[in-house]
């Protein structure tokens, strides 16, 4: 499974950004896709996850502000709509895909929120 992430960049506090992640390769093995974030020196933490049954899970810190969704046509692209951004949302965001065997990671995309 290969993951190509896009989006991110600079936003002001209160603003919005959208991340996209397109999966390719053995996509039929994917059971869930999501986004994690990691600041230097910190552990990677879950931001949002969506399963093949469209069950979603969010970190408490982003509930009500971030929304994860998938492309209904291709079913291989997930989006993370980030609204009401806060400076503490500044991080490297990583797209992920889970299979029954392992976790796959895309390249990080930097989100910077200025106050």
Secondary structure, DSSP 8 states (H G I E B T S, - for coil): -EEEEEE-EEEETT--EEEEEEEESSGGG--EEEEEEE-TTS--EEEEEEETT--EEE-GGGTTTEEEEE-TTTSSEEEEEE-S--GGG-EEEEEEEE-SS-EEEEEEEEEEEE-
